[in-house]
Amino acid sequence: MNVLEFVKHKASLMTLWLSVGTVMGGTAAAVIRGNMEVLPAILCLLFGIFAQLTANFYHAWYVQRSKENKVFAKESVIYEDENDERGNPFKVRVLREASTSAFLISAVVGLGLLAITHQPWWFLLMGAFIYGQFLLLHLGKKPLINTPLSMVCTFLVFGPVGVISTGLIQSQAEAHGSIWAFFDTAPCLFIGGAVGFMALTVHYIFSYANYISGPGYNKFNLTRLVGPTMMVLMTFLNGLFMFGLMVWMVLALHISDPLIALVPAFIGLLLNSVVAIMMNRRTISNVKAMFKLSVWNYVLTFALMLLLFWVIAPPDDSYRLLF
């Protein structure tokens, strides 16, 4: 195993689809008002992916350091069970260096987004929140990553914050007055909440996996606190809340062809319910299947939503469809 394979193994690449789904949700919100812009959407996608890689690598570093019970100032901690091509174990600092590299790339992409933002202050606030919650999750003697409050960060970052940022940066040129006017923000708020609830399902599965695996390093595991039966109920409710928000949006915004517009949300509700039912089978192999199904459901739901709204929403009148 070379260093690139090691880093790829620790990157949790499957979770990057969460950022993809968030950007598709935000773009769907822009499409509802006929404001899709390709370049800002692509930049948001790149920013989301590298910001998430920053968190994934740092989290892998943090977890290994916690397991080894080492002083954080030291860099000699190694992975005894994973060796390079010469048979030498990889040092944990490789993960921190990968996290730093991903952060620098995300910062450069963020500057590109800032350059095309008409009112930079709101985008700066969104970026500060995204990186700020990352610091709160991992820094300090009692980081939030070890508490159930981490699910609040999951909901906000992948939901309202990510969707509003993606949607408004595409809609800003055509905004009716202020970009915070309800006409322009309403689709982002509805879809942002829906994306957040679907992201919570994935978050719950990680908690459930730790619960199934044993005591682990996190004694504040959400599943241990509320019990596996309550986790099944909470997962099922995520789907219901997502579907309820979509019904509310279709009615409140007078979306044409409402039944067709609700097809993606209905599919998401069905597959999310399947995930909740699968939680009753408490095996690691079943958890892996649940994780894959929940991630693909997340992506499928908002990809279909984007495509359907592109068809049934008003014609696109973007100031810059491509660039």
C-alpha positions as CSV (number, residue, x, y, z in Angstrom):
1,M,0.0,0.0,0.0
2,N,1.5,3.4,-1.0
3,V,0.7,6.6,0.7
4,L,-2.0,7.6,-1.9
5,E,-3.8,4.3,-1.4
6,F,-3.6,4.8,2.4
7,V,-5.0,8.3,2.1
8,K,-7.8,7.2,-0.2
9,H,-8.7,4.4,2.3
10,K,-9.0,7.0,5.1
11,A,-10.9,9.6,3.0
12,S,-14.4,8.0,3.4
13,L,-15.1,8.7,-0.2
14,M,-18.6,7.3,0.0
15,T,-19.6,10.2,2.3
16,L,-18.6,12.7,-0.3
17,W,-21.9,12.0,-2.0
18,L,-23.5,14.0,0.8
19,S,-21.9,17.1,-0.5
20,V,-23.0,16.2,-4.1
21,G,-26.6,15.8,-2.9
22,T,-26.5,19.1,-1.0
23,V,-25.4,21.0,-4.1
24,M,-28.0,19.3,-6.2
25,G,-30.6,20.3,-3.6
26,G,-29.4,23.9,-3.7
27,T,-29.4,23.9,-7.5
28,A,-32.9,22.5,-7.5
29,A,-34.0,25.4,-5.4
30,A,-32.4,27.8,-7.9
31,V,-34.1,26.0,-10.8
32,I,-37.6,26.5,-9.2
33,R,-37.1,30.3,-9.8
34,G,-35.5,29.7,-13.3
35,N,-32.1,30.7,-12.0
36,M,-29.7,27.8,-12.5
37,E,-26.1,28.9,-13.1
38,V,-23.6,26.1,-14.0
39,L,-20.3,27.6,-13.0
40,P,-21.3,28.7,-9.4
41,A,-22.9,25.2,-9.0
42,I,-19.7,23.5,-10.0
43,L,-17.6,25.7,-7.7
44,C,-20.0,25.0,-4.8
45,L,-19.6,21.3,-5.6
46,L,-15.8,21.5,-5.5
47,F,-15.9,23.6,-2.3
48,G,-18.2,21.1,-0.6
49,I,-16.2,18.0,-1.6
50,F,-12.8,19.5,-0.4
51,A,-14.3,21.0,2.8
52,Q,-15.7,17.5,3.6
53,L,-12.4,15.9,2.8
54,T,-10.8,18.3,5.2
55,A,-13.2,17.1,7.9
56,N,-12.9,13.4,6.9
57,F,-9.1,13.3,7.1
58,Y,-9.0,15.3,10.3
59,H,-11.6,13.0,11.9
60,A,-9.6,9.9,10.9
61,W,-6.5,11.5,12.5
62,Y,-8.5,12.5,15.6
63,V,-10.0,9.0,16.1
64,Q,-6.7,7.3,15.7
65,R,-5.0,9.6,18.2
66,S,-7.8,9.1,20.6
67,K,-7.5,5.3,20.3
68,E,-3.8,5.5,20.9
69,N,-4.3,7.8,23.9
70,K,-1.3,9.9,22.8
71,V,-0.5,13.5,23.6
72,F,-1.7,15.5,20.6
73,A,1.6,17.4,20.3
74,K,3.4,14.2,19.3
75,E,3.6,13.1,15.7
76,S,5.1,9.6,16.3
77,V,1.8,7.7,16.4
78,I,1.6,5.1,13.7
79,Y,-0.9,2.6,12.2
80,E,0.6,-0.7,13.2
81,D,-1.7,-2.7,10.9
82,E,-1.1,-0.6,7.7
83,N,2.3,-0.5,6.1
84,D,3.8,1.2,3.1
85,E,5.7,-0.4,0.2
86,R,8.8,-0.9,2.3
87,G,6.9,-2.5,5.2
88,N,7.1,0.6,7.4
89,P,3.9,1.7,9.2
90,F,2.3,4.9,8.2
91,K,2.5,7.8,10.5
92,V,-0.8,9.4,11.6
93,R,0.5,12.9,10.6
94,V,-0.1,11.9,7.0
95,L,-3.8,12.3,7.6
96,R,-3.4,15.7,9.2
97,E,-1.3,16.8,6.2
98,A,-4.0,15.5,3.9
99,S,-6.6,17.5,5.8
100,T,-4.5,20.6,5.6
101,S,-4.1,20.1,1.8
102,A,-7.8,19.6,1.3
103,F,-8.5,22.7,3.4
104,L,-6.2,24.9,1.3
105,I,-7.9,23.7,-1.9
106,S,-11.4,24.4,-0.5
107,A,-10.2,27.8,0.6
108,V,-9.0,28.6,-3.0
109,V,-12.3,27.5,-4.4
110,G,-14.1,29.5,-1.7
111,L,-12.2,32.6,-2.9
112,G,-13.4,31.9,-6.4
113,L,-17.0,31.8,-5.2
114,L,-16.4,35.0,-3.2
115,A,-15.2,36.7,-6.4
116,I,-18.5,36.1,-8.1
117,T,-20.7,36.9,-5.1
118,H,-22.5,40.2,-5.4
119,Q,-22.8,40.7,-1.7
120,P,-19.7,38.9,-0.2
121,W,-20.7,39.4,3.5
122,W,-23.4,36.6,3.5
123,F,-21.1,34.1,1.8
124,L,-18.3,34.9,4.3
125,L,-20.8,34.2,7.1
126,M,-21.8,30.9,5.6
127,G,-18.1,29.9,5.1
128,A,-17.3,30.9,8.6
129,F,-20.1,28.8,9.9
130,I,-19.0,25.7,7.9
131,Y,-15.4,25.9,9.1
132,G,-16.4,27.1,12.6
133,Q,-18.6,24.0,13.2
134,F,-15.7,21.8,12.0
135,L,-13.5,23.3,14.7
136,L,-16.3,22.9,17.4
137,L,-16.7,19.3,16.4
138,H,-13.0,18.4,16.9
139,L,-11.2,20.9,19.1
140,G,-11.2,21.3,22.9
141,K,-11.3,18.9,25.8
142,K,-14.9,18.0,25.1
143,P,-15.4,18.3,21.3
144,L,-18.9,18.1,19.9
145,I,-18.1,15.1,17.8
146,N,-18.3,13.0,21.0
147,T,-21.8,14.3,21.8
148,P,-25.3,13.9,20.2
149,L,-25.1,17.6,19.4
150,S,-23.0,16.7,16.4
151,M,-26.2,15.7,14.6
152,V,-27.2,19.4,14.8
153,C,-24.1,20.3,12.8
154,T,-24.8,17.5,10.3
155,F,-28.4,18.8,9.8
156,L,-27.3,22.5,9.4
157,V,-24.2,22.1,7.2
158,F,-25.6,19.6,4.7
159,G,-29.1,21.0,4.9
160,P,-30.0,24.7,5.3
161,V,-26.5,26.2,5.2
162,G,-25.3,24.2,2.2
163,V,-28.5,24.5,0.2
164,I,-29.0,28.2,0.9
165,S,-25.4,29.0,-0.1
166,T,-25.7,27.0,-3.3
167,G,-29.1,28.3,-4.2
168,L,-28.6,32.0,-3.5
169,I,-25.2,32.2,-5.2
170,Q,-27.1,31.1,-8.4
171,S,-30.2,33.3,-7.8
172,Q,-28.4,36.5,-6.6
173,A,-28.4,38.2,-10.0
174,E,-32.1,37.8,-10.4
175,A,-33.1,38.3,-6.8
176,H,-36.2,40.4,-6.2
177,G,-34.7,43.2,-4.2
178,S,-32.6,41.7,-1.4
179,I,-31.4,38.1,-1.9
180,W,-32.9,37.4,1.5
181,A,-36.4,38.3,0.3
182,F,-38.7,35.3,0.9
183,F,-39.5,34.8,-2.8
184,D,-35.9,33.9,-3.4
185,T,-35.0,32.1,-0.1
186,A,-38.2,30.1,0.3
187,P,-37.2,27.2,-2.1
188,C,-33.8,27.1,-0.3
189,L,-35.4,26.9,3.1
190,F,-37.8,24.1,2.2
191,I,-35.3,22.0,0.3
192,G,-32.6,22.8,2.8
193,G,-34.7,21.3,5.6
194,A,-35.5,18.3,3.5
195,V,-31.8,17.7,2.7
196,G,-30.9,18.1,6.4
197,F,-33.3,15.4,7.5
198,M,-32.0,13.0,4.9
199,A,-28.4,13.7,6.0
200,L,-29.5,12.9,9.5
201,T,-30.4,9.4,8.5
202,V,-26.8,8.8,7.3
203,H,-25.6,10.4,10.6
204,Y,-27.8,8.0,12.6
205,I,-26.4,5.0,10.8
206,F,-22.8,5.9,11.8
207,S,-24.1,6.2,15.4
208,Y,-25.8,2.8,15.0
209,A,-22.7,1.2,13.6
210,N,-20.7,2.3,16.7
211,Y,-23.4,0.9,18.9
212,I,-23.4,-2.5,17.1
213,S,-19.6,-2.6,17.2
214,G,-19.3,-2.4,21.0
215,P,-18.3,0.2,23.6
216,G,-15.9,2.0,21.3
217,Y,-14.3,5.3,22.1
218,N,-17.4,7.4,22.3
219,K,-19.4,6.8,25.4
220,F,-21.9,9.5,24.4
221,N,-23.1,7.6,21.4
222,L,-26.6,8.7,20.4
223,T,-27.9,5.2,20.0
224,R,-26.7,4.3,23.5
225,L,-28.5,7.3,24.9
226,V,-31.9,6.9,23.3
227,G,-31.9,3.1,22.5
228,P,-32.0,1.3,19.2
229,T,-35.8,1.3,19.1
230,M,-35.9,5.1,19.3
231,M,-33.2,5.3,16.6
232,V,-35.5,3.3,14.3
233,L,-38.4,5.7,15.0
234,M,-36.1,8.8,14.5
235,T,-34.9,7.5,11.2
236,F,-38.4,6.9,10.0
237,L,-39.4,10.4,11.1
238,N,-36.6,11.9,9.1
239,G,-38.3,10.6,5.9
240,L,-41.7,11.8,7.1
241,F,-40.4,15.3,7.9
242,M,-38.6,15.5,4.5
243,F,-41.8,14.5,2.7
244,G,-43.9,16.9,4.7
245,L,-41.6,19.8,3.9
246,M,-41.8,19.0,0.2
247,V,-45.6,18.8,0.3
248,W,-45.6,22.2,2.1
249,M,-43.3,23.7,-0.5
250,V,-45.3,22.5,-3.4
251,L,-48.4,23.9,-2.0
252,A,-46.9,27.2,-0.7
253,L,-45.0,28.0,-3.8
254,H,-47.7,26.8,-6.2
255,I,-45.5,24.4,-8.1
256,S,-47.0,23.3,-11.3
257,D,-47.8,19.6,-11.6
258,P,-47.6,19.1,-7.8
259,L,-48.1,15.3,-7.9
260,I,-45.1,14.9,-10.3
261,A,-43.1,17.3,-8.2
262,L,-43.5,15.1,-5.2
263,V,-42.3,11.9,-6.9
264,P,-38.7,12.3,-5.8
265,A,-39.7,13.0,-2.2
266,F,-42.1,10.0,-2.2
267,I,-39.2,7.7,-3.4
268,G,-37.0,9.2,-0.7
269,L,-39.6,8.5,1.9
270,L,-40.0,4.8,0.8
271,L,-36.3,4.1,0.7
272,N,-35.7,5.9,4.0
273,S,-38.5,3.7,5.5
274,V,-36.6,0.6,4.2
275,V,-33.5,1.8,6.0
276,A,-35.4,2.2,9.2
277,I,-36.8,-1.3,8.9
278,M,-33.3,-2.7,8.3
279,M,-32.1,-1.2,11.6
280,N,-34.0,-4.0,13.4
281,R,-31.4,-6.5,12.1
282,R,-28.4,-5.6,14.2
283,T,-25.4,-6.9,12.3
284,I,-22.4,-5.1,10.9
285,S,-23.0,-6.4,7.4
286,N,-26.5,-5.1,7.6
287,V,-25.2,-1.7,8.8
288,K,-23.0,-1.5,5.7
289,A,-26.0,-2.2,3.4
290,M,-28.0,0.5,5.3
291,F,-25.2,3.0,4.9
292,K,-25.0,2.4,1.1
293,L,-28.8,2.5,0.7
294,S,-29.2,5.7,2.7
295,V,-26.4,7.5,0.8
296,W,-27.8,6.5,-2.7
297,N,-31.3,7.4,-1.5
298,Y,-30.0,10.8,-0.5
299,V,-28.3,11.4,-3.9
300,L,-31.2,9.8,-6.0
301,T,-33.9,11.9,-4.2
302,F,-32.3,15.3,-4.9
303,A,-30.9,14.3,-8.4
304,L,-34.5,13.4,-9.4
305,M,-35.8,16.6,-7.8
306,L,-33.3,18.7,-9.8
307,L,-34.3,17.0,-13.1
308,L,-38.0,17.2,-12.5
309,F,-37.9,20.9,-11.5
310,W,-35.8,21.6,-14.6
311,V,-38.7,20.2,-16.6
312,I,-41.8,21.6,-14.8
313,A,-40.4,24.9,-13.4
314,P,-40.5,28.2,-15.3
315,P,-38.1,28.6,-18.2
316,D,-34.5,29.5,-17.1
317,D,-33.8,33.2,-17.4
318,S,-30.4,33.2,-15.6
319,Y,-28.1,36.1,-16.1
320,R,-25.2,33.6,-16.8
321,L,-26.4,30.1,-17.4
322,L,-22.8,28.8,-18.0
323,F,-20.3,31.4,-16.9
